Amino acid sequence: MKARIIEAKLGRSTFAGDDRMLEMQQGNGVYVAEVPGLAPGAWRFWLTAEAGDGTLFKQSHDLWVPK
């Protein structure tokens, strides 16, 4: 079942000014996005998608960008 990305966002939990909406591209069965100039430290990735049957899916992941 294919999913449709509704929203993909990368940000910091403590400062909304760093939030970035991601332009997700699908290829070879996966979604990818380029995120140039990402500063070191803690980040969070939020994803909202919709399955082919209309079921919403939300997930978030913690990320760490080394110095």
Secondary structure, 3 states (H helix, E strand, C coil): CCEEEEEEEEEECCEEEEEEECCCEEECCEEECCCCCCCCEEEEEEEEEEECCCCEEEEEEEEEECC
